[in-house]
Amino acid sequence: MTTTTITTKYGNKRVVEDGYAFDSKAECARYYELKLMQRAGQISALQVHPTYELQPAFKDRDGKHQRAICYEADFAYIEGPDRIVEDVKGHETKDYKIKAKLFRYRYSALVYRVLKV
């Protein structure tokens, strides 16, 4: 298990751990918390960086291909009867705010949690 860190423009340090690239040390720490919770049977089906399609790809009226808009959460897991989607945030960008709103609309049956650090 090798840990690598890289500093980004928001001052957070990217961390590579267990083969996953985390955007911050806080996100990596949450990953370890969730792994422990899964081992203890508190949660199940832990996913790291699950992707959700917010809008499918399409061709516009000029025939130009427009890519799908996707949202990559930090984690997803099952807790009791609920499917939880979770993000660890230190800084909320404009893109994040828009995608989070679209996610909440399209996937309203899922529980969406934001852990602010």
GROMACS elastic network, one bead per residue, 0.5 to 0.9 nm:
[ bonds ]
;  ai    aj funct       b0    kb
    1    17     6  0.67853   500
    1    18     6  0.62105   500
    1    19     6  0.85151   500
    2    16     6  0.75816   500
    2    17     6  0.64361   500
    2    18     6  0.76645   500
    2    19     6  0.88356   500
    3    15     6  0.64711   500
    3    16     6  0.54549   500
    3    17     6  0.53413   500
    3    18     6  0.82985   500
    4    14     6  0.77022   500
    4    15     6  0.54014   500
    4    16     6  0.51695   500
    4    17     6  0.73733   500
    5    13     6  0.57280   500
    5    14     6  0.51053   500
    5    16     6  0.67348   500
    5    24     6  0.87357   500
    5    25     6  0.85894   500
    6    12     6  0.82636   500
    6    13     6  0.51845   500
    6    15     6  0.67364   500
    6    16     6  0.89713   500
    7    10     6  0.81662   500
    7    11     6  0.60172   500
    7    12     6  0.57842   500
    7    14     6  0.60975   500
    7    24     6  0.88859   500
    8    11     6  0.53807   500
    8    12     6  0.56856   500
    8    13     6  0.61632   500
    8    14     6  0.70562   500
    8    23     6  0.85737   500
    9    12     6  0.74927   500
   10    13     6  0.87434   500
   10    90     6  0.87469   500
   10    91     6  0.75611   500
   12    23     6  0.72233   500
   12    24     6  0.53903   500
   12    25     6  0.73867   500
   12    26     6  0.89095   500
   12    90     6  0.82558   500
   13    22     6  0.86877   500
   13    23     6  0.67939   500
   13    24     6  0.50228   500
   13    25     6  0.61824   500
   14    21     6  0.69732   500
   14    22     6  0.56337   500
   14    25     6  0.67349   500
   14    28     6  0.88815   500
   15    20     6  0.81316   500
   15    21     6  0.57728   500
   15    22     6  0.50820   500
   15    23     6  0.65069   500
   15    24     6  0.61289   500
   15    25     6  0.62400   500
   15    27     6  0.87240   500
   15    28     6  0.69160   500
   16    19     6  0.63516   500
   16    20     6  0.54841   500
   16    22     6  0.60252   500
   16    23     6  0.87657   500
   16    28     6  0.83226   500
   17    20     6  0.53704   500
   17    21     6  0.65680   500
   17    22     6  0.76007   500
   17    28     6  0.74753   500
   18    21     6  0.85184   500
   20    28     6  0.89151   500
   20    48     6  0.78116   500
   20    49     6  0.86820   500
   21    24     6  0.88824   500
   21    28     6  0.85926   500
   22    25     6  0.73107   500
   22    26     6  0.87200   500
   22    27     6  0.60774   500
   22    28     6  0.58257   500
   22    31     6  0.89719   500
   22    49     6  0.89860   500
   22    74     6  0.82710   500
   23    26     6  0.84022   500
   23    27     6  0.66248   500
   23    28     6  0.79692   500
   24    27     6  0.52127   500
   24    28     6  0.64372   500
   24    29     6  0.86926   500
   24    88     6  0.86314   500
   24    89     6  0.89113   500
   24    90     6  0.86739   500
   25    28     6  0.50260   500
   25    29     6  0.61037   500
   25    30     6  0.86121   500
   26    29     6  0.50145   500
   26    30     6  0.62015   500
   26    31     6  0.86363   500
   26    88     6  0.72088   500
   26    89     6  0.85841   500
   26    90     6  0.86504   500
   26   117     6  0.71890   500
   27    30     6  0.50751   500
   27    31     6  0.62747   500
   27    32     6  0.89053   500
   27    74     6  0.75745   500
   27    87     6  0.82026   500
   27    88     6  0.56878   500
   27    89     6  0.81440   500
   28    32     6  0.65715   500
   28    33     6  0.88389   500
   29    32     6  0.52369   500
   29    33     6  0.64018   500
   29    34     6  0.87747   500
   30    34     6  0.61294   500
   30    35     6  0.85239   500
   30    88     6  0.79137   500
   31    34     6  0.51499   500
   31    35     6  0.61553   500
   31    36     6  0.87111   500
   31    48     6  0.80194   500
   31    74     6  0.88200   500
   31    75     6  0.79619   500
   32    36     6  0.62681   500
   32    37     6  0.86101   500
   33    36     6  0.51983   500
   33    37     6  0.62136   500
   33    38     6  0.86688   500
   34    38     6  0.60819   500
   34    39     6  0.85907   500
   34    43     6  0.77480   500
   34    46     6  0.75719   500
   34    75     6  0.89131   500
   34    77     6  0.88454   500
   35    38     6  0.50982   500
   35    39     6  0.62772   500
   35    40     6  0.86639   500
   35    43     6  0.88556   500
   35    46     6  0.76931   500
   36    39     6  0.50657   500
   36    40     6  0.61747   500
   36    41     6  0.86628   500
   36    42     6  0.87619   500
   37    40     6  0.50388   500
   37    41     6  0.62599   500
   37    42     6  0.51904   500
   37    43     6  0.59081   500
   37    44     6  0.83580   500
   38    41     6  0.50488   500
   38    42     6  0.57332   500
   38    44     6  0.54757   500
   38    45     6  0.79761   500
   38    46     6  0.72930   500
   39    42     6  0.76930   500
   39    43     6  0.81697   500
   39    44     6  0.85330   500
   40    43     6  0.78568   500
   41    44     6  0.68267   500
   42    78     6  0.88944   500
   42    79     6  0.67238   500
   42    80     6  0.79323   500
   43    46     6  0.74462   500
   43    77     6  0.65692   500
   43    78     6  0.55277   500
   43    80     6  0.72255   500
   44    77     6  0.58905   500
   44    78     6  0.51618   500
   44    79     6  0.67356   500
   44    80     6  0.87820   500
   45    76     6  0.78027   500
   45    77     6  0.52112   500
   45    78     6  0.60152   500
   46    75     6  0.70730   500
   46    76     6  0.58382   500
   46    78     6  0.72278   500
   47    50     6  0.61754   500
   47    74     6  0.84034   500
   47    75     6  0.55323   500
   47    76     6  0.50747   500
   47    77     6  0.61788   500
   48    73     6  0.79582   500
   48    74     6  0.59565   500
   48    76     6  0.67342   500
   48    77     6  0.89747   500
   49    72     6  0.57438   500
   49    73     6  0.52949   500
   49    75     6  0.55254   500
   49    76     6  0.77315   500
   50    71     6  0.83905   500
   50    72     6  0.57091   500
   50    73     6  0.57063   500
   50    74     6  0.69568   500
   50    75     6  0.64729   500
   50    76     6  0.66594   500
   50    85     6  0.86654   500
   51    70     6  0.65605   500
   51    71     6  0.56280   500
   51    73     6  0.64267   500
   52    69     6  0.87515   500
   52    70     6  0.55535   500
   52    71     6  0.52187   500
   52    72     6  0.63716   500
   52    73     6  0.79367   500
   52   103     6  0.78642   500
   52   107     6  0.88180   500
   53    56     6  0.65941   500
   53    68     6  0.69951   500
   53    69     6  0.61333   500
   53    71     6  0.63714   500
   53    72     6  0.88538   500
   53   103     6  0.84707   500
   53   106     6  0.89416   500
   54    68     6  0.74927   500
   54    69     6  0.54558   500
   54    70     6  0.53137   500
   54    71     6  0.67331   500
   54    99     6  0.77155   500
   54   102     6  0.64529   500
   54   103     6  0.63190   500
   54   106     6  0.67825   500
   54   107     6  0.87995   500
   55    58     6  0.89479   500
   55    67     6  0.88004   500
   55    68     6  0.55282   500
   55    69     6  0.50952   500
   55    70     6  0.70346   500
   55   102     6  0.88886   500
   56    66     6  0.88167   500
   56    67     6  0.73826   500
   56    69     6  0.65967   500
   56    70     6  0.84073   500
   57    65     6  0.73495   500
   57    66     6  0.55571   500
   57    69     6  0.73689   500
   58    64     6  0.83396   500
   58    65     6  0.58929   500
   58    66     6  0.52928   500
   58    67     6  0.68163   500
   58    68     6  0.73728   500
   59    62     6  0.76068   500
   59    63     6  0.52705   500
   59    64     6  0.52897   500
   59    66     6  0.57579   500
   59    67     6  0.87119   500
   60    63     6  0.52518   500
   60    64     6  0.54665   500
   60    65     6  0.65404   500
   60    66     6  0.69062   500
   61    64     6  0.74046   500
   62    65     6  0.88936   500
   69    99     6  0.86020   500
   70    99     6  0.80630   500
   71    96     6  0.85893   500
   71    99     6  0.63578   500
   71   100     6  0.78921   500
   71   103     6  0.74054   500
   72    75     6  0.87830   500
   73    76     6  0.74539   500
   73    85     6  0.68014   500
   73    86     6  0.63517   500
   73    87     6  0.57171   500
   73    88     6  0.88043   500
   74    85     6  0.77726   500
   74    86     6  0.59377   500
   74    88     6  0.67783   500
   75    84     6  0.81211   500
   75    85     6  0.58720   500
   75    86     6  0.51119   500
   75    87     6  0.65759   500
   75    88     6  0.88142   500
   76    83     6  0.72025   500
   76    84     6  0.54514   500
   76    86     6  0.60429   500
   76    87     6  0.89455   500
   77    82     6  0.84507   500
   77    83     6  0.58969   500
   77    84     6  0.53304   500
   77    85     6  0.67547   500
   77    86     6  0.84719   500
   78    81     6  0.70648   500
   78    82     6  0.57190   500
   78    84     6  0.59170   500
   78    85     6  0.88943   500
   79    82     6  0.53655   500
   79    83     6  0.64276   500
   79    84     6  0.68488   500
   80    83     6  0.82051   500
   82   109     6  0.88836   500
   82   110     6  0.71433   500
   82   111     6  0.68437   500
   83   109     6  0.83068   500
   83   110     6  0.55297   500
   83   111     6  0.61646   500
   83   112     6  0.87652   500
   84   110     6  0.60744   500
   84   112     6  0.60233   500
   84   113     6  0.72391   500
   85   110     6  0.68990   500
   85   111     6  0.60855   500
   85   113     6  0.62245   500
   85   114     6  0.86272   500
   86   111     6  0.83044   500
   86   112     6  0.58938   500
   86   114     6  0.57788   500
   86   115     6  0.74571   500
   87   112     6  0.81392   500
   87   113     6  0.63718   500
   87   115     6  0.61260   500
   87   116     6  0.84226   500
   88   113     6  0.85849   500
   88   114     6  0.58658   500
   88   116     6  0.59939   500
   88   117     6  0.71081   500
   89    92     6  0.65680   500
   89   114     6  0.67925   500
   89   115     6  0.60452   500
   89   117     6  0.60378   500
   90   115     6  0.84489   500
   90   116     6  0.56900   500
   91   116     6  0.82606   500
   91   117     6  0.84781   500
   92    95     6  0.82161   500
   92    96     6  0.60838   500
   92    97     6  0.66091   500
   93    96     6  0.51194   500
   93    97     6  0.63456   500
   93    98     6  0.88166   500
   94    97     6  0.51620   500
   94    98     6  0.63564   500
   94    99     6  0.86653   500
   95    98     6  0.52872   500
   95    99     6  0.61323   500
   95   100     6  0.84761   500
   96    99     6  0.51264   500
   96   100     6  0.58794   500
   96   101     6  0.84877   500
   97   100     6  0.51568   500
   97   101     6  0.62354   500
   97   102     6  0.87119   500
   98   101     6  0.52121   500
   98   102     6  0.62799   500
   98   103     6  0.85727   500
   99   102     6  0.50338   500
   99   103     6  0.59424   500
   99   104     6  0.85545   500
  100   104     6  0.61514   500
  100   105     6  0.86343   500
  100   112     6  0.89491   500
  101   104     6  0.51963   500
  101   105     6  0.63446   500
  101   106     6  0.87646   500
  102   105     6  0.51183   500
  102   106     6  0.61214   500
  102   107     6  0.83541   500
  103   106     6  0.52298   500
  103   107     6  0.56598   500
  103   108     6  0.76354   500
  103   112     6  0.87644   500
  104   107     6  0.54273   500
  104   108     6  0.51947   500
  104   109     6  0.85774   500
  104   110     6  0.80655   500
  104   111     6  0.86975   500
  104   112     6  0.72468   500
  105   108     6  0.54693   500
  106   109     6  0.85896   500
  107   110     6  0.57469   500
  107   111     6  0.86395   500
  107   112     6  0.89536   500
  108   111     6  0.74805   500
  108   112     6  0.84988   500
